[in-house]
């Protein structure tokens, strides 16, 4: 039996070298978009002087979105 699985979001937690919290946010979003994700949020960031611990969430589907493939449309 073949089952379909849906990933709604992907979280990535990492440390980025950055001069400020804002630079870490910008770098993190740019990184996730380079992976092909279009909808990205910064969930957590903590800058400590030379680097930032950051958690990013990339959405494939947001809560409440309709899965187009259920209705026979194209997949995201």
Secondary structure, 3 states (H helix, E strand, C coil): CCCCCCCCEEEEEEEEECCCHHHHHHHHHHHHHHCCCCEEEEEEEEECCCEEEEEEEEECCCCCCCCHHHHCCCCC
